[in-house]
Amino acid sequence: MNLLLFALGCGDPDPVIQAVSPPRTEVEVAADRAAAELRTSPANAEATYTKPAGVYVDARFLGGRRYDAVRGEIEQQLGALVEEREGAGGARELVFERGTLRLDKGLVQMVEVPLPEPMRRTEALGMLGFPPATNEYKVFALEFRLVNAWGFRRLRFERAARGSEDIVRVQAWKFSDGGV
């Protein structure tokens, strides 16, 4: 019994709480929030963008962005504007030397790129800034499709010929006419 009383009496008199930080002020919280928004804002991403090596046209980056914000990058990647036409539902189609954009309410809705040479789907994805596909392709006579991949509604791969595995053109639809 004495041993039990001795063991109980040897403990710390006051419990110690570790790793408790003082409460943050409203100003500190607001500053942290503003810094996080600046780091993740589209404007900052566009200002610090550099096209990855080996990418022909970075459709993954351009899709869904404001046309006015990335106009310079579009002209560098797609070349000079050749033609502008009205599309269905009030959308605009801009034809460049190396591709076509479809704009809806100022956003890049679709990027269409004729490839410089016929290539396999995986190579075509890489040329447009996408990683290799892990999704199931839908197979059609003249095209392959990926649906809901990497934030894009549809990726359409036009075959070189019926039954061919080679791709000659890719359309990357960020969103459909119904909105984002």
N, C-alpha and C positions, 0 to 999 in steps of 0.2 A: 504494500500500500504506500509506504514511504517513497518507493521508487516511482510510483505513478504520480504522486504529488510533486516529486522533484522534476519529472519530465514535463508536466504541465506548467510548472513555474519557470522553466528555462526558455520558453518561447519569447518572441518579440513582443514588447509591451504594446506597440501600436502597429496595425497592419500598414504595409508600404504598398502604395499604388504606383506602378511604373508605367512609363510611356503615355502619360496624359499630357497633352499639350494645351496651352491656354486657348480659350475660344478666340476664333478669328474675327477681326472687325469687319464691318460692312465694306469698308474701303478695300481691304485685302481681298475679300471675296469678289468684289467688282473688278479689281485689277486682274485677278486670275482668270475670270470669265472673259474679259476683254482680250487677254493674251491668247487664250485658247481659240476664240473666234477669229483672231487675226491669223493664227497658224493654220486654221482649217478653212479660211474663207476662199471662195473661188477666185477672187481678185489676186490674192497672194499666190495661189497655185498657178495662175496664169502668168504672173510676173516672174516666177522662178522656174517656169517650165523650160526644159530642154528635151528635144526629141531624142529618144533612145537610139543608140547605134543599131544599124540594120533594119530600122523601120522605114518603110517607103512613105506611107501616109499614116499618121497616128489617129486612126478613126476612133479608137477607144478614148483618147483624150478629147478630141473635137466634139464627139457626140454629146448632145445635151447642153453644150455651152452657149452662152450668148454670142451671136455672130459678131457684134460690134467689139466685144472684149477680146476675141481671138482672130480678128480679121487679118492682122499681120502674119500670124502663124499659118493661117489658111493659105494666104498668097505664097508663102515660102514653100509650103508642102504641095499645094495643088497647082501652082503657077498662076498665070494671069486669067482674069475673068473674060470668058469668050462670049457668053450669052446669058441673059436673064429672062425667065418666063414665069407666067402665073401657073400655079399648080391647082389641083382640086382643093376646094374648101378654103380658098384664100391663102394657101401656102405659096411660097416662092421657090423656084428652082434656079440655082445658080450653077452654070456650067463653066468649069475651069479647064485648063489645058490637060490636067491629069486626073480629073474626077468631077463629080457633081454633088452639090449639097442641096438638101431640101430644108427650108426654114419655115418654122411655124411660130408665130408670135415672137420673132427675133431669136428663137433658139434653133440650134442645129438639130433637126429631127432625124435626118438620114444622111449618111455619107456613102457615096457609091464610087468605087475605085476600079477602073480597068487595070489589071495587073500588067507589069511590063513584059511578062512571059507566062505561059501556062505553068502552073505548079500545083503541088498537092495541097490539101486543106490545111495541114499543120503549118506548112511554109507560108501559105496565104494569111493565116491568122497572125503569125509572127511579123509579117510585112506590114500589118495594120495595127500593131501594138497590143495584140491579144496573146495571152498564154495559150498553150495547147489545150484543146477541148477535152473535158472529161464527161461532157453531156452526150447524150445519144443524138446522133444526127437523124433528121428525117430525110429519107431518100426519095427523090423524084426522078423522072426520066432526064430532065435537063438541069436539075439543081439539087443541092443539098441544103438543109436548113438547120440552124440551131435556134432554139427558142428560149427566151429568158436566161441568157448567159451574160455574166459580168455587167449587169445593169442594163443590158440592151434587150429590147423586146424581141427582135428577130435579127439573125445574121443569115443572109441568103448568098450561097455560093453558086455561081453560074458555071456549068460544066463546059468544057471545050467542045464536046460532042456528046450525043446520046450514049450513055453507058460509060463515058470516060471518067477517070479519077482525077484528071487535070482540071484546074479551075482557071478561068480567064477574067472573072469579074466578081466583086464582092459588094453587097449592099449591107450596111450596118444601120439598122433602125433603132434609135434610142427609145423612141416612143411612137405610138400610133396616133392617128388623128384625134383620138379621144382624149389626149392629154398625157401628161408625164406618168 
